[in-house]
Amino acid sequence: MSGEKEVVNPTPETGNTQSQQPGELQNIHSAYRLNERNYLKWAQLVRTVLKGKGKLSHLTEYGPKQEDPKFTTWDEEDSMIMAWLWNSMIPEISDTCMFLNSAKEIWDAVEQTYSKAKDAAQVYEVKVKTLAAKQGNKTVTEYANQLKSLWMELDHYRVIKAKCTEDSALLKDYIEQDRVYDFLVGLNPEFDQVRIQILGKQKVPCFNEVVAIVRSEESRRSLMLESPAVENSAMVADHKGDHTLAMIAE
């Protein structure tokens, strides 16, 4: 009789390595806790995280029936996702969906309450913020990012569907050009010259190209402002050096 013992793997194979480790979801923490005003960012984060884990279907589909062999694994995963969703909300919101039965029910309830899709008042509010946006004390990058964030929110509330691919492309170009104008309007006066150069082009560049052009001008102006200060410092240093040498000579 051999002294070797047979090693038995206690973990049954399920065919899906991700399903064997649903506990990984417990280690995910939301960077944006859902409140009454940040649904878009929160929802994007949730979808991205769960898609990366191969669990996005928990938000869009109902699970298998209880008699299905896969039900137990799915139910365990869904419970962990439910707990994670609750923890990614402020208590005032999580309390309202604490007794729902699945991650999909929680997701649907929150979406219906906070997405405000096609809400005319919300569209108006975002448009007002967009039109009022100015560079002011912000850098070009900060100003551009502010507008991008508002436009993303506006695109969520106003979904425009074209009848054909050609119309869709034309509409996209029109919106892009309109946003370039909005960006240029809000720039500080010191960028008047580069603004004139951009508008004088035969074809106005896309938004990202325009931002890059203006940022380049911002960097150039910053270097020009720093140069006199450096020269003055060098002159002061030279003067002090000459004075020191004179004292030594004496």
C-alpha positions, 0 to 999 in steps of 0.5 A: 500500500502506497504512503501517498495520499490523494489530494482533493480540490475542495473547490468545485469547477463552475466554468467561470473563474469570476463566479468563483470569487464574488467576494472581490466586489466587497473590496470595491469602494465608490469614489462618488457616493450617490446624492441628489445631484451626482447621479450621472457620475455615480451611475457611470462609475457603477456600470464601469466597475461591474462591467469590468467584473463581468457582472453588469447583467445584474443591473439589466437582467433578472437572475435564473430561477431558484431551481436552476443550478446557477441560482445559488452562485448568482444569488450570492453575487447579487447580494454582494452587489446590493450591499455595495450599491447601498454603501455607495449611496448617502444614507438618506438614499440607501434607506429608501431601497434597503428592502428591495430584493435584487440589485436590478430593483435597486438600480431601476428605483434609483434611476427612476428617481434621480436620472431626470432624463428628458426633464425640461427643468434640468435641461434648462438649469444645465444650459444656464450654467453652460451659457454663464461659464467663463474662464475667469481665474481658471486655467484653460484646462480647468475652464475646458473641463468645466464645459465638458462636464456640463455638455456631458450632462446635457447630452444625457438629458437631451438624446437626439436621434437622427434618421440616418447616418449622414444626418447623424454625422452632420448633427455631430459636426454642428454640435461640435462647432457650436461648442467650440464657439461657446468655449471661445466666447468665455475665454479671457481677453488676453486670448483675443489674438489666438481666438481671431486666428482660430476663427480665421481658419477655413475650417474651424478645428474640433474642440480638443484641437482648439483647446490644445491651441489655446493651451499652447498660447497660455504656456507661451504667455506664462513663459514670457511673463516669467522671463523678465522676472528671471532676468531681473533676479540675475541682474540683482545677483550680478550687482550683489556679486560685484559689490562683494568683490569690491568689498574684498578688494578694499 
